[in-house]
Amino acid sequence: MGRRAVNTTKSGKFMNPTDQARKEARKRELKKNKKQRIIVRTAVLKTKDPRELVAELEKVDQMQFDPNNPPPYSVTVLQNKYKKLKATWERVYLLYQKEEPNKAVEMKALEKEYEKHRAELMLYYESVKQAQDVQVDEIPLPSETVQMYPSMISAVPRSILKMPVR
């Protein structure tokens, strides 16, 4: 599993000197291309605006957690989009953490605010969905309880905070 010498092939035979030179040149080119790819990726990440990323995340959340309208795309598509945007957010955050720590602090605050809003949206969505599943006949009404059990009314203890009724 160790490194193979440049002057041998995979089977262990010695290479032609021209092939050997080609192989070394290819190795150098791949190394150079890797550096260029890293530079391009960081340049692309620098152009990303954190507020726009949060706006896109909120848009995906609105589509996924809208109780009134069904999502326009399947849930898996929306979840994949969310994961990709979140991964981009993390890469941008790490970049700013290395280069501009004060902007990284702002991003962290922005992320906390977004997560809070997302949690509220999810809670609202879940509560609406649960309310839609409840049958009206299953909800007990207090007027029936009073008519069926009048002795329970006198058994309810009075609060110490309320003034006695006269």
OpenMM code with the backbone's topology and positions (N, CA, C; nanometers):
from openmm import Vec3, app, unit

residues = "MET GLY ARG ARG ALA VAL ASN THR THR LYS SER GLY LYS PHE MET ASN PRO THR ASP GLN ALA ARG LYS GLU ALA ARG LYS ARG GLU LEU LYS LYS ASN LYS LYS GLN ARG ILE ILE VAL ARG THR ALA VAL LEU LYS THR LYS ASP PRO ARG GLU LEU VAL ALA GLU LEU GLU LYS VAL ASP GLN MET GLN PHE ASP PRO ASN ASN PRO PRO PRO TYR SER VAL THR VAL LEU GLN ASN LYS TYR LYS LYS LEU LYS ALA THR TRP GLU ARG VAL TYR LEU LEU TYR GLN LYS GLU GLU PRO ASN LYS ALA VAL GLU MET LYS ALA LEU GLU LYS GLU TYR GLU LYS HIS ARG ALA GLU LEU MET LEU TYR TYR GLU SER VAL LYS GLN ALA GLN ASP VAL GLN VAL ASP GLU ILE PRO LEU PRO SER GLU THR VAL GLN MET TYR PRO SER MET ILE SER ALA VAL PRO ARG SER ILE LEU LYS MET PRO VAL ARG".split()
positions = [
    Vec3(0.0807, -0.1192, 0.0000),
    Vec3(0.0000, 0.0000, 0.0000),
    Vec3(0.0853, 0.1261, 0.0000),
    Vec3(0.2158, 0.1096, 0.0071),
    Vec3(0.3050, 0.2253, 0.0073),
    Vec3(0.3140, 0.2875, -0.1306),
    Vec3(0.3946, 0.3916, -0.1385),
    Vec3(0.4095, 0.4589, -0.2682),
    Vec3(0.4969, 0.3767, -0.3620),
    Vec3(0.4554, 0.3784, -0.4862),
    Vec3(0.5294, 0.3056, -0.5882),
    Vec3(0.6286, 0.4014, -0.6534),
    Vec3(0.7419, 0.3528, -0.6920),
    Vec3(0.8418, 0.4369, -0.7576),
    Vec3(0.7874, 0.4863, -0.8910),
    Vec3(0.8322, 0.6042, -0.9314),
    Vec3(0.7832, 0.6639, -1.0556),
    Vec3(0.8313, 0.5848, -1.1766),
    Vec3(0.9445, 0.5153, -1.1645),
    Vec3(1.0017, 0.4479, -1.2815),
    Vec3(0.9522, 0.3044, -1.2997),
    Vec3(0.8469, 0.2628, -1.2256),
    Vec3(0.7907, 0.1286, -1.2455),
    Vec3(0.6421, 0.1390, -1.2727),
    Vec3(0.5891, 0.0352, -1.3357),
    Vec3(0.4452, 0.0294, -1.3627),
    Vec3(0.3763, -0.0416, -1.2471),
    Vec3(0.2442, -0.0597, -1.2590),
    Vec3(0.1690, -0.1289, -1.1551),
    Vec3(0.2139, -0.2747, -1.1397),
    Vec3(0.2505, -0.3367, -1.2489),
    Vec3(0.2920, -0.4769, -1.2430),
    Vec3(0.4373, -0.4925, -1.1989),
    Vec3(0.5101, -0.3821, -1.1841),
    Vec3(0.6481, -0.3887, -1.1364),
    Vec3(0.7527, -0.3789, -1.2452),
    Vec3(0.7100, -0.3695, -1.3697),
    Vec3(0.8068, -0.3578, -1.4796),
    Vec3(0.8600, -0.2152, -1.4860),
    Vec3(0.9820, -0.2008, -1.5384),
    Vec3(1.0398, -0.0678, -1.5509),
    Vec3(0.9792, 0.0052, -1.6698),
    Vec3(0.9638, 0.1378, -1.6534),
    Vec3(0.8980, 0.2193, -1.7559),
    Vec3(0.9990, 0.2759, -1.8553),
    Vec3(0.9483, 0.3066, -1.9709),
    Vec3(1.0218, 0.3786, -2.0728),
    Vec3(1.0495, 0.5197, -2.0173),
    Vec3(1.1665, 0.5761, -2.0403),
    Vec3(1.1974, 0.7101, -1.9857),
    Vec3(1.0992, 0.8189, -2.0302),
    Vec3(1.0465, 0.8126, -2.1520),
    Vec3(0.9492, 0.9143, -2.1958),
    Vec3(0.8188, 0.8991, -2.1185),
    Vec3(0.7756, 0.7729, -2.0965),
    Vec3(0.6550, 0.7503, -2.0166),
    Vec3(0.6767, 0.7972, -1.8735),
    Vec3(0.7947, 0.7759, -1.8232),
    Vec3(0.8284, 0.8182, -1.6878),
    Vec3(0.8192, 0.9704, -1.6767),
    Vec3(0.8705, 1.0414, -1.7761),
    Vec3(0.8646, 1.1881, -1.7763),
    Vec3(0.7196, 1.2357, -1.7853),
    Vec3(0.6384, 1.1688, -1.8705),
    Vec3(0.4959, 1.2025, -1.8806),
    Vec3(0.4244, 1.1847, -1.7476),
    Vec3(0.4568, 1.0749, -1.6792),
    Vec3(0.3928, 1.0440, -1.5515),
    Vec3(0.4271, 1.1506, -1.4467),
    Vec3(0.5508, 1.1929, -1.4427),
    Vec3(0.5922, 1.2971, -1.3493),
    Vec3(0.5254, 1.4303, -1.3819),
    Vec3(0.5163, 1.4627, -1.5111),
    Vec3(0.4507, 1.5870, -1.5526),
    Vec3(0.3026, 1.5856, -1.5138),
    Vec3(0.2393, 1.4716, -1.5322),
    Vec3(0.0971, 1.4583, -1.4949),
    Vec3(0.0796, 1.4767, -1.3446),
    Vec3(0.1703, 1.4215, -1.2676),
    Vec3(0.1652, 1.4336, -1.1229),
    Vec3(0.1769, 1.5813, -1.0811),
    Vec3(0.2702, 1.6549, -1.1433),
    Vec3(0.2867, 1.7976, -1.1138),
    Vec3(0.1626, 1.8764, -1.1540),
    Vec3(0.1048, 1.8413, -1.2691),
    Vec3(-0.0144, 1.9111, -1.3179),
    Vec3(-0.1320, 1.8902, -1.2229),
    Vec3(-0.1505, 1.7683, -1.1748),
    Vec3(-0.2591, 1.7411, -1.0808),
    Vec3(-0.2413, 1.8195, -0.9510),
    Vec3(-0.1175, 1.8315, -0.9063),
    Vec3(-0.0891, 1.9065, -0.7859),
    Vec3(-0.1235, 2.0539, -0.8062),
    Vec3(-0.0868, 2.1077, -0.9231),
    Vec3(-0.1160, 2.2477, -0.9549),
    Vec3(-0.2678, 2.2693, -0.9657),
    Vec3(-0.3379, 2.1755, -1.0306),
    Vec3(-0.4831, 2.1867, -1.0454),
    Vec3(-0.5537, 2.1829, -0.9099),
    Vec3(-0.4986, 2.1044, -0.8181),
    Vec3(-0.5588, 2.0952, -0.6848),
    Vec3(-0.5510, 2.2312, -0.6159),
    Vec3(-0.4375, 2.2975, -0.6270),
    Vec3(-0.4224, 2.4303, -0.5672),
    Vec3(-0.5198, 2.5293, -0.6307),
    Vec3(-0.5353, 2.5207, -0.7625),
    Vec3(-0.6282, 2.6104, -0.8317),
    Vec3(-0.7720, 2.5852, -0.7875),
    Vec3(-0.8089, 2.4584, -0.7715),
    Vec3(-0.9449, 2.4268, -0.7267),
    Vec3(-0.9716, 2.4838, -0.5877),
    Vec3(-0.8722, 2.4728, -0.4992),
    Vec3(-0.8879, 2.5268, -0.3642),
    Vec3(-0.9059, 2.6780, -0.3695),
    Vec3(-0.8276, 2.7450, -0.4532),
    Vec3(-0.8390, 2.8906, -0.4669),
    Vec3(-0.9757, 2.9293, -0.5212),
    Vec3(-1.0239, 2.8563, -0.6215),
    Vec3(-1.1554, 2.8854, -0.6800),
    Vec3(-1.2655, 2.8631, -0.5766),
    Vec3(-1.2565, 2.7555, -0.4994),
    Vec3(-1.3589, 2.7275, -0.3977),
    Vec3(-1.3652, 2.8384, -0.2933),
    Vec3(-1.2486, 2.8837, -0.2467),
    Vec3(-1.2496, 2.9919, -0.1472),
    Vec3(-1.3033, 3.1214, -0.2069),
    Vec3(-1.2733, 3.1475, -0.3340),
    Vec3(-1.3262, 3.2683, -0.3992),
    Vec3(-1.4784, 3.2609, -0.4095),
    Vec3(-1.5305, 3.1435, -0.4422),
    Vec3(-1.6754, 3.1268, -0.4522),
    Vec3(-1.7395, 3.1436, -0.3144),
    Vec3(-1.6771, 3.0894, -0.2114),
    Vec3(-1.7320, 3.1024, -0.0761),
    Vec3(-1.7302, 3.2475, -0.0289),
    Vec3(-1.6295, 3.3229, -0.0711),
    Vec3(-1.6232, 3.4639, -0.0311),
    Vec3(-1.7360, 3.5449, -0.0942),
    Vec3(-1.7823, 3.5026, -0.2113),
    Vec3(-1.8905, 3.5769, -0.2762),
    Vec3(-2.0262, 3.5482, -0.2140),
    Vec3(-2.0369, 3.4398, -0.1362),
    Vec3(-2.1649, 3.4052, -0.0737),
    Vec3(-2.1932, 3.5017, 0.0408),
    Vec3(-2.3152, 3.5556, 0.0409),
    Vec3(-2.3571, 3.6453, 0.1482),
    Vec3(-2.4309, 3.5627, 0.2538),
    Vec3(-2.3900, 3.5692, 0.3796),
    Vec3(-2.4571, 3.4904, 0.4840),
    Vec3(-2.6058, 3.5217, 0.4974),
    Vec3(-2.6431, 3.6466, 0.4777),
    Vec3(-2.7853, 3.6835, 0.4888),
    Vec3(-2.8671, 3.6201, 0.3769),
    Vec3(-2.8079, 3.6112, 0.2584),
    Vec3(-2.8774, 3.5449, 0.1473),
    Vec3(-2.8922, 3.3957, 0.1747),
    Vec3(-2.7898, 3.3350, 0.2330),
    Vec3(-2.7994, 3.1930, 0.2685),
    Vec3(-2.9114, 3.1696, 0.3698),
    Vec3(-2.9210, 3.2578, 0.4692),
    Vec3(-3.0277, 3.2452, 0.5693),
    Vec3(-3.1637, 3.2654, 0.5032),
    Vec3(-3.1723, 3.3593, 0.4108),
    Vec3(-3.2989, 3.3826, 0.3402),
    Vec3(-3.3391, 3.2587, 0.2596),
    Vec3(-3.2425, 3.1941, 0.1955),
    Vec3(-3.2724, 3.0715, 0.1202),
    Vec3(-3.3145, 2.9588, 0.2138),
    Vec3(-3.2463, 2.9481, 0.3288),
    Vec3(-3.2845, 2.8458, 0.4272),
    Vec3(-3.4270, 2.8700, 0.4769),
    Vec3(-3.4609, 2.9960, 0.5028),
    Vec3(-3.5961, 3.0287, 0.5491),
    Vec3(-3.6993, 2.9979, 0.4415),
    Vec3(-3.6632, 3.0214, 0.3158),
    Vec3(-3.7560, 2.9915, 0.2061),
    Vec3(-3.7841, 2.8415, 0.1981),
    Vec3(-3.6790, 2.7605, 0.2147),
    Vec3(-3.6962, 2.6147, 0.2142),
    Vec3(-3.7822, 2.5721, 0.3329),
    Vec3(-3.7580, 2.6332, 0.4492),
    Vec3(-3.8386, 2.6005, 0.5675),
    Vec3(-3.9847, 2.6389, 0.5468),
    Vec3(-4.0089, 2.7544, 0.4853),
    Vec3(-4.1468, 2.7968, 0.4591),
    Vec3(-4.2174, 2.6971, 0.3674),
    Vec3(-4.1464, 2.6465, 0.2685),
    Vec3(-4.2070, 2.5476, 0.1795),
    Vec3(-4.2342, 2.4172, 0.2532),
    Vec3(-4.1402, 2.3763, 0.3372),
    Vec3(-4.1523, 2.2464, 0.4044),
    Vec3(-4.2519, 2.2503, 0.5200),
    Vec3(-4.2575, 2.3604, 0.5945),
    Vec3(-4.3390, 2.3659, 0.7150),
    Vec3(-4.4583, 2.4588, 0.7017),
    Vec3(-4.5174, 2.4668, 0.5851),
    Vec3(-4.6384, 2.5462, 0.5656),
    Vec3(-4.7586, 2.4551, 0.5860),
    Vec3(-4.8363, 2.4758, 0.6943),
    Vec3(-4.9490, 2.3849, 0.7205),
    Vec3(-5.0672, 2.4052, 0.6260),
    Vec3(-5.0763, 2.5224, 0.5641),
    Vec3(-5.1905, 2.5512, 0.4775),
    Vec3(-5.1730, 2.4979, 0.3361),
    Vec3(-5.0510, 2.4989, 0.2862),
    Vec3(-5.0241, 2.4550, 0.1492),
    Vec3(-4.9294, 2.3356, 0.1515),
    Vec3(-4.9555, 2.2348, 0.0700),
    Vec3(-4.8608, 2.1231, 0.0645),
    Vec3(-4.7314, 2.1690, -0.0019),
    Vec3(-4.6184, 2.1062, 0.0323),
    Vec3(-4.4915, 2.1490, -0.0287),
    Vec3(-4.4926, 2.1280, -0.1800),
    Vec3(-4.4366, 2.2235, -0.2558),
    Vec3(-4.4359, 2.2100, -0.4019),
    Vec3(-4.3455, 2.0972, -0.4506),
    Vec3(-4.2464, 2.0608, -0.3686),
    Vec3(-4.1547, 1.9516, -0.4023),
    Vec3(-4.1695, 1.8431, -0.2968),
    Vec3(-4.1130, 1.7276, -0.3231),
    Vec3(-4.1210, 1.6204, -0.2239),
    Vec3(-4.0369, 1.6568, -0.1021),
    Vec3(-4.0668, 1.5926, 0.0090),
    Vec3(-3.9985, 1.6225, 0.1342),
    Vec3(-3.8486, 1.5923, 0.1231),
    Vec3(-3.8144, 1.4848, 0.0522),
    Vec3(-3.6721, 1.4498, 0.0389),
    Vec3(-3.5954, 1.5551, -0.0400),
    Vec3(-3.6581, 1.6136, -0.1416),
    Vec3(-3.5930, 1.7188, -0.2201),
    Vec3(-3.5663, 1.8399, -0.1307),
    Vec3(-3.6667, 1.8760, -0.0497),
    Vec3(-3.6503, 1.9903, 0.0391),
    Vec3(-3.5454, 1.9624, 0.1468),
    Vec3(-3.5419, 1.8400, 0.1975),
    Vec3(-3.4422, 1.8054, 0.2984),
    Vec3(-3.3009, 1.8078, 0.2386),
    Vec3(-3.2862, 1.7589, 0.1167),
    Vec3(-3.1552, 1.7632, 0.0502),
    Vec3(-3.1108, 1.9069, 0.0262),
    Vec3(-3.2050, 1.9905, -0.0165),
    Vec3(-3.1743, 2.1327, -0.0385),
    Vec3(-3.1304, 2.1973, 0.0927),
    Vec3(-3.1998, 2.1644, 0.2018),
    Vec3(-3.1646, 2.2173, 0.3337),
    Vec3(-3.0239, 2.1731, 0.3737),
    Vec3(-2.9930, 2.0445, 0.3519),
    Vec3(-2.8609, 1.9928, 0.3884),
    Vec3(-2.7509, 2.0622, 0.3088),
    Vec3(-2.7740, 2.0835, 0.1791),
    Vec3(-2.6739, 2.1496, 0.0956),
    Vec3(-2.6519, 2.2941, 0.1392),
    Vec3(-2.7624, 2.3640, 0.1672),
    Vec3(-2.7494, 2.5030, 0.2114),
    Vec3(-2.6801, 2.5108, 0.3474),
    Vec3(-2.7119, 2.4162, 0.4355),
    Vec3(-2.6498, 2.4147, 0.5677),
    Vec3(-2.4997, 2.3839, 0.5560),
    Vec3(-2.4630, 2.2941, 0.4654),
    Vec3(-2.3215, 2.2636, 0.4441),
    Vec3(-2.2483, 2.3852, 0.3878),
    Vec3(-2.3111, 2.4572, 0.2964),
    Vec3(-2.2518, 2.5796, 0.2425),
    Vec3(-2.2341, 2.6825, 0.3537),
    Vec3(-2.3366, 2.6921, 0.4397),
    Vec3(-2.3292, 2.7841, 0.5539),
    Vec3(-2.2079, 2.7502, 0.6411),
    Vec3(-2.1885, 2.6221, 0.6683),
    Vec3(-2.0768, 2.5793, 0.7530),
    Vec3(-1.9417, 2.6130, 0.6888),
    Vec3(-1.9309, 2.5907, 0.5570),
    Vec3(-1.8055, 2.6225, 0.4886),
    Vec3(-1.7769, 2.7725, 0.4912),
    Vec3(-1.8802, 2.8539, 0.4690),
    Vec3(-1.8637, 2.9991, 0.4730),
    Vec3(-1.8255, 3.0426, 0.6146),
    Vec3(-1.8905, 2.9814, 0.7137),
    Vec3(-1.8609, 3.0154, 0.8533),
    Vec3(-1.7155, 2.9832, 0.8874),
    Vec3(-1.6680, 2.8658, 0.8473),
    Vec3(-1.5295, 2.8280, 0.8745),
    Vec3(-1.4309, 2.9222, 0.8047),
    Vec3(-1.4658, 2.9632, 0.6827),
    Vec3(-1.3798, 3.0569, 0.6093),
    Vec3(-1.3699, 3.1894, 0.6842),
    Vec3(-1.4857, 3.2431, 0.7267),
    Vec3(-1.4848, 3.3696, 0.7986),
    Vec3(-1.4206, 3.3557, 0.9363),
    Vec3(-1.4330, 3.2388, 0.9955),
    Vec3(-1.3721, 3.2172, 1.1263),
    Vec3(-1.2195, 3.2281, 1.1164),
    Vec3(-1.1644, 3.1803, 1.0043),
    Vec3(-1.0199, 3.1885, 0.9843),
    Vec3(-0.9761, 3.3295, 0.9457),
    Vec3(-1.0510, 3.3937, 0.8554),
    Vec3(-1.0061, 3.5201, 0.7984),
    Vec3(-1.0615, 3.6442, 0.8685),
    Vec3(-1.1909, 3.6409, 0.9065),
    Vec3(-1.2532, 3.7572, 0.9706),
    Vec3(-1.3327, 3.7107, 1.0927),
    Vec3(-1.2688, 3.6986, 1.2077),
    Vec3(-1.3384, 3.6467, 1.3275),
    Vec3(-1.4579, 3.7307, 1.3718),
    Vec3(-1.4525, 3.8631, 1.3536),
    Vec3(-1.5660, 3.9458, 1.3953),
    Vec3(-1.6899, 3.9186, 1.3099),
    Vec3(-1.6702, 3.8916, 1.1831),
    Vec3(-1.7830, 3.8587, 1.0964),
    Vec3(-1.8365, 3.7190, 1.1291),
    Vec3(-1.7480, 3.6302, 1.1741),
    Vec3(-1.7909, 3.4964, 1.2156),
    Vec3(-1.8811, 3.5051, 1.3380),
    Vec3(-1.8527, 3.5979, 1.4279),
    Vec3(-1.9381, 3.6174, 1.5457),
    Vec3(-2.0764, 3.6654, 1.5025),
    Vec3(-2.0801, 3.7577, 1.4081),
    Vec3(-2.2088, 3.8050, 1.3544),
    Vec3(-2.2862, 3.6896, 1.2905),
    Vec3(-2.2132, 3.6053, 1.2167),
    Vec3(-2.2784, 3.4912, 1.1520),
    Vec3(-2.3365, 3.3957, 1.2557),
    Vec3(-2.2647, 3.3743, 1.3656),
    Vec3(-2.3122, 3.2849, 1.4703),
    Vec3(-2.4416, 3.3392, 1.5308),
    Vec3(-2.4466, 3.4701, 1.5537),
    Vec3(-2.5691, 3.5320, 1.6062),
    Vec3(-2.6832, 3.5184, 1.5060),
    Vec3(-2.6527, 3.5367, 1.3803),
    Vec3(-2.7529, 3.5222, 1.2749),
    Vec3(-2.8044, 3.3788, 1.2690),
    Vec3(-2.7138, 3.2832, 1.2862),
    Vec3(-2.7538, 3.1422, 1.2850),
    Vec3(-2.8430, 3.1089, 1.4044),
    Vec3(-2.8106, 3.1610, 1.5210),
    Vec3(-2.8936, 3.1363, 1.6398),
    Vec3(-3.0345, 3.1913, 1.6196),
    Vec3(-3.0418, 3.3112, 1.5633),
    Vec3(-3.1722, 3.3724, 1.5368),
    Vec3(-3.2523, 3.2879, 1.4370),
    Vec3(-3.1831, 3.2405, 1.3326),
    Vec3(-3.2498, 3.1565, 1.2333),
    Vec3(-3.2988, 3.0265, 1.2963),
    Vec3(-3.2152, 2.9614, 1.3769),
    Vec3(-3.2538, 2.8342, 1.4391),
    Vec3(-3.3724, 2.8534, 1.5324),
    Vec3(-3.3763, 2.9654, 1.6032),
    Vec3(-3.4903, 2.9952, 1.6914),
    Vec3(-3.6178, 3.0092, 1.6092),
    Vec3(-3.6080, 3.0838, 1.5002),
    Vec3(-3.7246, 3.1034, 1.4134),
    Vec3(-3.7685, 2.9709, 1.3522),
    Vec3(-3.6727, 2.8887, 1.3130),
    Vec3(-3.7037, 2.7583, 1.2536),
    Vec3(-3.7731, 2.6670, 1.3538),
    Vec3(-3.7271, 2.6687, 1.4791),
    Vec3(-3.7894, 2.5867, 1.5834),
    Vec3(-3.9339, 2.6297, 1.6080),
    Vec3(-3.9576, 2.7609, 1.6091),
    Vec3(-4.0944, 2.8118, 1.6259),
    Vec3(-4.1826, 2.7680, 1.5090),
    Vec3(-4.1283, 2.7764, 1.3882),
    Vec3(-4.2039, 2.7378, 1.2695),
    Vec3(-4.2376, 2.5889, 1.2723),
    Vec3(-4.1402, 2.5061, 1.3119),
    Vec3(-4.1643, 2.3624, 1.3201),
    Vec3(-4.2678, 2.3298, 1.4276),
    Vec3(-4.2604, 2.3979, 1.5415),
    Vec3(-4.3561, 2.3758, 1.6498),
    Vec3(-4.4972, 2.4131, 1.6048),
    Vec3(-4.5104, 2.5257, 1.5364),
    Vec3(-4.6406, 2.5669, 1.4859),
    Vec3(-4.6947, 2.4655, 1.3851),
    Vec3(-4.6068, 2.4215, 1.2940),
    Vec3(-4.6475, 2.3243, 1.1926),
    Vec3(-4.6961, 2.1948, 1.2574),
    Vec3(-4.6189, 2.1445, 1.3539),
    Vec3(-4.6564, 2.0199, 1.4220),
    Vec3(-4.7870, 2.0357, 1.4990),
    Vec3(-4.8058, 2.1493, 1.5651),
    Vec3(-4.9294, 2.1693, 1.6417),
    Vec3(-5.0506, 2.1776, 1.5498),
    Vec3(-5.0352, 2.2425, 1.4345),
    Vec3(-5.1470, 2.2501, 1.3393),
    Vec3(-5.1787, 2.1115, 1.2839),
    Vec3(-5.0744, 2.0348, 1.2519),
    Vec3(-5.0966, 1.8991, 1.1993),
    Vec3(-5.1646, 1.8100, 1.3037),
    Vec3(-5.1260, 1.8220, 1.4296),
    Vec3(-5.1904, 1.7432, 1.5356),
    Vec3(-5.3346, 1.7870, 1.5550),
    Vec3(-5.3587, 1.9165, 1.5457),
    Vec3(-5.4954, 1.9674, 1.5606),
    Vec3(-5.5843, 1.9197, 1.4460),
    Vec3(-5.5272, 1.9037, 1.3285),
    Vec3(-5.6064, 1.8547, 1.2154),
    Vec3(-5.6426, 1.7077, 1.2322),
    Vec3(-5.5604, 1.6332, 1.3045),
    Vec3(-5.5859, 1.4904, 1.3245),
    Vec3(-5.6882, 1.4620, 1.4335),
    Vec3(-5.7169, 1.5589, 1.5182),
    Vec3(-5.8093, 1.5379, 1.6298),
    Vec3(-5.9535, 1.5399, 1.5787),
    Vec3(-6.0331, 1.4437, 1.6279),
    Vec3(-6.1754, 1.4404, 1.5959),
    Vec3(-6.2498, 1.5311, 1.6938),
    Vec3(-6.3480, 1.6051, 1.6460),
    Vec3(-6.4207, 1.6990, 1.7301),
    Vec3(-6.4964, 1.6252, 1.8403),
    Vec3(-6.5452, 1.5052, 1.8108),
    Vec3(-6.6217, 1.4296, 1.9090),
    Vec3(-6.5350, 1.3834, 2.0263),
    Vec3(-6.4054, 1.3762, 2.0083),
    Vec3(-6.3159, 1.3290, 2.1140),
    Vec3(-6.2848, 1.4360, 2.2183),
    Vec3(-6.3145, 1.5620, 2.1902),
    Vec3(-6.2822, 1.6703, 2.2823),
    Vec3(-6.3911, 1.6786, 2.3890),
    Vec3(-6.3557, 1.6624, 2.5162),
    Vec3(-6.4575, 1.6715, 2.6220),
    Vec3(-6.4993, 1.8160, 2.6434),
    Vec3(-6.6272, 1.8352, 2.6612),
    Vec3(-6.6808, 1.9687, 2.6831),
    Vec3(-6.7085, 1.9890, 2.8318),
    Vec3(-6.6803, 2.1048, 2.8878),
    Vec3(-6.7004, 2.1264, 3.0307),
    Vec3(-6.8468, 2.1304, 3.0719),
    Vec3(-6.9369, 2.1715, 2.9832),
    Vec3(-7.0780, 2.1798, 3.0207),
    Vec3(-7.1350, 2.0411, 3.0492),
    Vec3(-7.0910, 1.9407, 2.9779),
    Vec3(-7.1372, 1.8041, 3.0037),
    Vec3(-7.0879, 1.7554, 3.1389),
    Vec3(-6.9685, 1.7930, 3.1769),
    Vec3(-6.9113, 1.7506, 3.3042),
    Vec3(-6.9929, 1.8087, 3.4202),
    Vec3(-7.0350, 1.9336, 3.4080),
    Vec3(-7.1123, 1.9983, 3.5143),
    Vec3(-7.2478, 1.9325, 3.5278),
    Vec3(-7.3113, 1.8999, 3.4173),
    Vec3(-7.4421, 1.8377, 3.4222),
    Vec3(-7.4354, 1.6945, 3.4746),
    Vec3(-7.3275, 1.6232, 3.4376),
    Vec3(-7.3176, 1.4839, 3.4773),
    Vec3(-7.2703, 1.4689, 3.6217),
    Vec3(-7.1840, 1.5588, 3.6680),
    Vec3(-7.1241, 1.5480, 3.8008),
    Vec3(-7.1399, 1.6801, 3.8779),
    Vec3(-7.2580, 1.7148, 3.9251),
    Vec3(-7.2730, 1.8417, 3.9977),
    Vec3(-7.2008, 1.8410, 4.1325),
    Vec3(-7.1767, 1.7253, 4.1905),
    Vec3(-7.1081, 1.7202, 4.3203),
    Vec3(-6.9613, 1.7597, 4.3081),
    Vec3(-6.9051, 1.7514, 4.1894),
    Vec3(-6.7645, 1.7871, 4.1699),
    Vec3(-6.7415, 1.9371, 4.1826),
    Vec3(-6.8436, 2.0166, 4.1561),
    Vec3(-6.8279, 2.1616, 4.1608),
    Vec3(-6.7973, 2.2073, 4.3025),
    Vec3(-6.8681, 2.1530, 4.4007),
    Vec3(-6.8437, 2.1937, 4.5391),
    Vec3(-6.7124, 2.1357, 4.5921),
    Vec3(-6.6626, 2.0281, 4.5306),
    Vec3(-6.5401, 1.9647, 4.5770),
    Vec3(-6.4151, 2.0365, 4.5280),
    Vec3(-6.4299, 2.1290, 4.4356),
    Vec3(-6.3141, 2.2012, 4.3831),
    Vec3(-6.2665, 2.2989, 4.4892),
    Vec3(-6.1412, 2.2912, 4.5304),
    Vec3(-6.0930, 2.3825, 4.6347),
    Vec3(-6.0841, 2.5248, 4.5824),
    Vec3(-6.1093, 2.6180, 4.6703),
    Vec3(-6.1014, 2.7594, 4.6338),
    Vec3(-5.9552, 2.8036, 4.6391),
    Vec3(-5.9226, 2.8940, 4.5547),
    Vec3(-5.7867, 2.9464, 4.5506),
    Vec3(-5.7676, 3.0445, 4.6654),
    Vec3(-5.6504, 3.0481, 4.7215),
    Vec3(-5.6238, 3.1412, 4.8308),
    Vec3(-5.6011, 3.2827, 4.7787),
    Vec3(-5.5808, 3.2959, 4.6480),
    Vec3(-5.5573, 3.4274, 4.5900),
    Vec3(-5.6865, 3.5024, 4.5586),
    Vec3(-5.7976, 3.4298, 4.5462),
    Vec3(-5.9233, 3.4916, 4.5106),
    Vec3(-5.9965, 3.5352, 4.6369),
    Vec3(-6.0651, 3.6424, 4.6243),
    Vec3(-6.1478, 3.6915, 4.7362),
    Vec3(-6.2718, 3.6049, 4.7445),
    Vec3(-6.3242, 3.5789, 4.8648),
    Vec3(-6.4462, 3.4996, 4.8744),
    Vec3(-6.5643, 3.5751, 4.8133),
    Vec3(-6.6504, 3.5000, 4.7480),
    Vec3(-6.7665, 3.5568, 4.6806),
    Vec3(-6.8739, 3.5862, 4.7850),
    Vec3(-6.9358, 3.7050, 4.7857),
    Vec3(-7.0397, 3.7417, 4.8827),
    Vec3(-7.1661, 3.7751, 4.8152),
] * unit.nanometer
topology = app.Topology()
chain = topology.addChain("A")
for resn in residues:
    res = topology.addResidue(resn, chain)
    for name in ("N", "CA", "C"):
        topology.addAtom(name, app.Element.getBySymbol(name[0]), res)
